[in-house]
Amino acid sequence: MRLDIRLKKPIKAFIFLKESGKKKKTILEGLSLRGALLKFPKDEIFSKKDIKDFIEILIPYQNIELKIFAKKIREHKDSIALEFLITERETFSKLWKFICDNLYPVSWEVCPYCNSPLTNNKICPNCKFSLEIFNPEYVFNHFKQTFLYRVKHLINHIEINDLINLYINLNKSILPKEIYSENIEFVGTCKEILKVFSLIRKVAPLNIPVLILGESGTGKELVARAIYERSLRKDKPFIIINCAAIPETLLEAELFGYEKGAFTGAHTSKKGKVELADGGTLFLDEIGELPLSLQAKILRFLEDGTVERIGSEKPKKVDVRVIAATNRDLETEVKNGNFREDLYYRLSGFIIKLPPLRERGDDKIILANYFLKKFSKDYGMTSKQFSEEAKKAIMEYHWPGNVRELINKIRQALVLSEKEEITPKDLGLDIALNLKSSKMTFQKSGRKNLIDKNQLLETLQKCNFNISKTAKVLNVSRPTIYNLIKRYNIFLN
């Protein structure tokens, strides 16, 4: 029995070869959420040695390339079987949408999962899997129905410590937030973050919209939760919707719900997230990604407190507090015509700006020590500490990914470190600091014409032969780097 519907027609795609930095054309047959059979086109020179155990697949879709990591599970004479390792919810949703777009129209004679004869197109009498694939909720319900099969398949590839962590995280997700909360992670002592704490305390009891601004990874959802948990609505629902993670075609139904018969596959009525938040708080994450077509409906809801399901002509009154967040500059988006000015003013009744990690001074060390202690305990490891060099690296690094990047690097360091002291190399910060040092040394010289061959080669290697990064480190233009490469007869693969 299959767990996922497969496409019958071949799909054109690409493989990204990390070693060479090049893409090669390929064909995917039997594409599903779970994987595909990779074949080599006749006009593309390919070697099976190019296909490592883990590879990156790029599928052209809606003017973008859908990036999916895959694991090689077996080889055939003219093909390779791949299992997809989907690491983001957005990728999951878009891949399913891609599959649906390439399935339509569908008329099942036998079940696509177990090949049993069908008497209707709604449910298989043998495997009991639903066949109403164009229902917006279908893929989520099907995934819930098949979840244990998927986990059972993956479990043999997971280390025992990771299994324990998975079990612990499942327990955390089941516990009510008032019993277990990780908001303690929102810590700090710098002036800017103390101001944020003060604003949270002041605005939490008030029934007004809040707009949270900040770069990705600065903790916008934590702020939203902190406001909710200190509000008069803390015993009511806290509903989150990520406006960037749900395809535009499904977003309206997700937000406002729909009535039975509103569209093909709508066999029952369904409440939207706004209705589910009635009496509580709705957190609209990545509000800057909201399509203009839906901005008008959100504005109407904010103005008169009513929602209207798809297929209904009867607006319903709801009592919802809205907290929104974005990493975009909404004032610029308004000027560019990408965001409604009236909606912006409705949302921005109270603004909280989160500082990036690079501007939080000693908080970088405070947070690093906090997460080191927390993850050491979670992973059942002996207590470790940062070396002085590691502390210096944490303080000097730019942290483009903010607190989220800090968390990832500390988790990585706990796995990689072989001694009690964690080093810059364990954190993956040794190369970044060397590049910064090279750039500062070169800027002090102030003489672009003094770039010798060795210096250029060394910088190219540190930047993985990325011309743009090399030019940035050496403080010259990209054409200058190309001219120097030509002058010194440096060969790039």
N, C-alpha and C positions, 0 to 999 in steps of 0.2 A: 504494500500500500504506500502510495506517495503522500507526502504531507502538503505539497504545494502544486498548484496548476502550472503546467509547462507550456511555453509557446511552441507552436508547431513550426512557424516560419523562422529561418535563420536571421540573426541580428548582427549588423555590422558594428564593430567596436574596435578598441585599441588596447594594446598592452603597453604600459609604461615601464621601460627598462631603466632601473635606477642607476646601474653602473655606467651606462652611456648617456643617460639623460634624454633618450630618444623614445618616440612612440612608434609602434609597429601595428599595422592593420591585422585584424583577426576576425573570425566569425564565431558567434556564440549560438549553439543549437540547444534546444530544450531549456531555454532560459526560464528560471523560476526564482522565487525569493530565496531559495536555498542554494542555488548554484547553476551551473551550465556546463556544456561540453564545448571546449575550446578547439577550434579547427584553424588550420593555416590556409589563407588564400593562396591561389596559385601565383599571383603576381608579387608575393612578398617572400623574400628570402628569410627562412626561419631555421633555427636549430633548437632542438629540445633542451639543449644546455642553457638557452636563454631563459627558460622557464624555471625559476627557482621554486622552492617549497612554498613561499608566500609571494604573491605578485599583486600588482595594482591594475585593475580593469577600468577603462574609461568608456562609458556608453554615451554617445551624443544624444541629447534630449532637450528639447525646448531651448535651443541656443546656448546650452551649457553642456559640460561633460560630467555625467554622473560617475563619481569616483567610488569604486567598491574594492575593498581588499578581498583577496581570495586565497584559499589554500589548495595546493595540488594534492588530490587524493589517490589518483591512479593514472597510468599512461596506457594509451592504446597505440596502434600502429600509426594512425594519422590524426590522433586527437588526444586531448588531455582532459580528464574530468576535474572540475573545480568545485569547491565548496565555498560559498560566500561567507565572509566574516563581517557582518554589518555592525558598525560601531556608533552610528548616529541615528536617532529616530527620524530625522529629516530624510536621510538616505533610504531608510526603510519605506517611508511613505511615498517618496518619488519613484522608487523602483516598482512598487505596487501599481502606481498610476501608469507608469510606462508599460507594464504588463497588460493592464486593462485596455490601454489605448491600442495595443497590438492584438488583442483578443477579439474585439468587437467587429461584426456581430457574432454571437455565439448561440448555437443550438446543440445541446448535449444529447447524444444518443446513448452513450455509455458514460459512466462516472469518470471524470478526469483524475480521480484519486485512486479508485480501486478497480476501474474497468467493468463494473457491474452494469447490466442493462438498466435503463431508467424508465420509470413510468411518468415522471414529471420533472420539471426543471428547477424545483425548489429545494429538494433534499434527497440524498441518496438513501434508498431503503437498506443498503448493505452496511456502508461505513458511517452513515448518519451525518456526513458532512453537508453543510448547506452549499447550495449552488447559486445563490443570489449574489453573484460577485459584484454587481454594480450598485449594491446598497452601500452607502458611505461607511456604514459600521461593519461591513462584512469582514474585512481583513483583520480587524481587531478582535472580533468574536472568534474567527477561525484560528487566530494565533493563540487565543486563550484556550481553545479546545485542543490544540496540538502542542501546547507548551511543554508538557511533561515528556512527550516523545522527543522533542528537540533537546531538552536538558539531558535526557538519558543518553542521547547520541554524543553530546559534547563532554559529558562528565569524565570520560576516559582520557581526555586531553588536558584535564585541569589538575594542577598539583594539589596535594592534600591541604596545604595551608590556604590556597586560594579557594578551595571548597569550603573551608571553615569560614573564610571571610564572606563568601557568597551567602552562606547560611545566616551569618550574623546580620548582613545587610538586609536580607529578607525579613528577619525578625524586626529590624528597625523600621522597615516600611509598613509593617502591620500595626505596630504600637501607635496609639493616639499621640498627637503632637504635644498634648498637655502632660503626658507621662514621660515621653522621650523627645527631647529637642536638641538639635545640634547648633542652635543659634549662638551658643557660647563661642563658636568659631569667629564670630564677628567681634574681634578684640582689637585694641590699639590704644595708644596714649598720645599720639601726635595732635597738634592743635586742630587740624582739619577734621580728623576722625572724631575728636571729642565734640566738635561742633555738630557733626552728624548725629551723635548720640543725643545731644540736647534737642535737636530738631525733631527726632523720632519721639521723644517724650512729650514734646509740646503738641505735635500734630495728631498723635495716636488717638486721643479721646474725641477729637473733632470729626464730625461727619462730612468731610470735604475730600475731593479728589486730591491725589498726590502724584506728582511726576518725579521719577527718580532718574537722574542722568549720570552716566559714567561709562568708561571704557568697558569692553568685554572682560569679565573675570574680576571685577572690582567688588562684587557682592550685592548686586541690585536686588536679587530675590531674597537674600537674607534681610535686607532693610525692609522690604515689603512684609516679610513674615514678622519682623520685630514690631512693625506698626500694628499689624493685625493682632498679635498676641497681647498688645497693651491697649487695645481698643475696647469699646463697649460691645463689639461684635465677636469677641474671641470665642464664644460658645456656639457661634453659627458657622456656616461653611466658609472655607477659604479655597476658592477655585482658581487654578492657574491655567492660563492658555498662552502658549508661545505662538505669536502671530507669524513667526518666520518658519516654524517647523511643520505647519500644516499646509498642504497645497491649497491654492486660492479657490479651486473648485469645491473643496470640502469645508473651507473656513466658515462660510456663512451658515451652513448647516450645523457646524460645531458650535458657533457662537449663539445662534438664535433658535436652533431646533427646526423641526419640520412636522407637518401633518401627514397622516396616512394618505397615500395616493398623490403626494406633492410632486413626485418624480418616479421614474422607473426604479423599482427596488424599495420604495418607501412603503412597506407593508404594515408598518405600525407608526404611531406618532412618537416623537422623541423630543424631550426637553433639551434646550441648548444650555451652554455653560452659564449664560447670563441668568436664566431661570433657576438653574441649580444653585446659584449664589444668592438667591433671594433671602434677605435677612442678614447676609454676611458680606464678604469682601471678594471682589473679582480682581485678580492680578493679570493685567495685560502686558506680558513680557514682549520685548521687541516691537513696541507699538509703532515704531518708525517704518516697519515693513508692511503695515496694514494697507491693502489695496485701496485706492481712492473710492472705488465702488462701495466698500464697506465702511469707509470713514463717515459717510453721511448717515448710515444706520446707527453707528455708535454715537454720533452726535445727537441724533433724535432720542436715543435711549438716555443719554446724559441730561438732555433738556427736559423731557417730560416723564422719565422713569418708566417708559413702556417698551415692550418688545413684541415683535410679530413673527411668529414662526413661518417658515417657507410653506406656501400653500394655504395660509390662513389670512382672513381679512379682519380678524378680531384681535386688536392689540391687548396685551396683558400688562397690568401694572405690577412692577417689582420694586423692591427696596434693596438696592445694592450700592455699596461703596466701591469706587473704582480706584485702584492704584495702578499706574502705568510706568513702564521703564523702557529706556532705549539707550543705545550707544551712539545714536546719530545726533547731529546738530539740527534740531527740529526747526529752529528759526531759519536756517539756511534752506531746509527742505521746503518750508513755506514759501520762501522767495523763489525757489526753483519750480514751484507748482506741484510738488510731490506730496505735500501734506496740507490739509485744509487749515486755514488760519483760524476759523471759528472753533474747530475742534482743538487746536493747540491751546487757545485761551481757556477753553473749558477744562482741559486736562491739567493745565499749569497753574491751578489755584494755589498750590503750595509746591515749591520745587526743592528737592534735595539733591545736591551734587556730590558725587563720591570722588575722592581724590584717587589718582592712579597710585599704584604701589611705589613707583619710583620717587614720588613726592612725599612719602610718609616717614622718611628718616629712620629712626631707631625701631619703628614698628616692623621693619623688615626682619630684624633679628627676633623681636618678640613673637611675631607670627611664626617664624621658622622654628623656634624652640617649642612653641605650642604644638605645631603639627608634628614635629619630630617625636615629642612625648606621646601624643595621641596615637599616631600610627604604630609606634613601637609597641604600645599596649594592645592595639587592635590585632597586630600581626603576631603577638606572642613572642616578641624579640627582647633580648636583653637591652638595657638602657644604653643608648649611644649618644654621642655628643659631636658637635661641630668642631673641627680644628680651627685654629686662628685664621689660617688661610681661607677656609671655607666661609667663615664669618665675614672676612674682608670681601670675598667674592660676592656674597649675598648683598652686601652693602653697595658694592660698585656696579653690579649688573643693572641693566636698564629695565628689565621685567616688562616686556611688551605684552605678555599675557596676564600680567597682574597676579592677584592672589591665586587664581586657578593654576597659573603656570608654576608658582611657588609650590603649591600642593603636589603637582605632578612630579616636579624635580625631587622633592623630598621622598616621595614614594619610590621613585627610581633609585635614589641614593641608598635607601634602606635595603633594597634588593642587591645592589651592586657592591656596596661597601663590604670589605673583608676584615676590617679592623674596627676597634671601638670608636675611633675618630673618623668622621665623615670628611672627605677631602673635596676640593673644587672639582676634581675629575669625576668623583662619584655623583656630584650634582649636575655634571655636564656643563660646568661653567668655565672650565680651564681654557677652552678654545676662544670663548667669547671675550674673556679678559685679555688674552694674548692679542686678539684683533684690536681691542680698544687701545692697548698699550702701543701697538704698532702704529695706529692712526695718530695717537698723540705725539709720538716721537717724530713721525714724519711731518706733522703740522708745525712742530717747533722748528724744523729745519727750513721750512718755507721755500724750498727750492725743488720744483717739480722735475727739473731736468737732472736731478741727482738720483733718480730711481735706477739702480743698477739691475743686472739680470738676476742676481741671487735674491735681491729684495723682492722683485716682481714674482719670481718663481715661488718663494716662500709664502707670499701673500695669496697667490693663486691657489696654492695647496690648502692653506687654512680656510679659504672661501669655497673649497670644493670646485674650483675653476669656474665659479660664477663671476662673469665679467662685471655685472652691475655692483655686486658686493665688493669686488676687488677695487673698483674705481672709487667706491665710497670710502673704503678704508684708507686708500692712498690719496684721497682728496683731489682726484683728477677726473676728467670726463671719460666716458666709455670709449670714444674714438682714440683718446690718448693711449688707453690700455691696448687697444687693437694695434696701434702704430708701434708701440713698444714690443709687443709680441712678434710683430713682423720684423722689427729691427734686430731683435735678439735671436731670431730663427727658432722660436719656441713652438713645438708641435703640440696641438691640442687634439685629443681624440674626439 
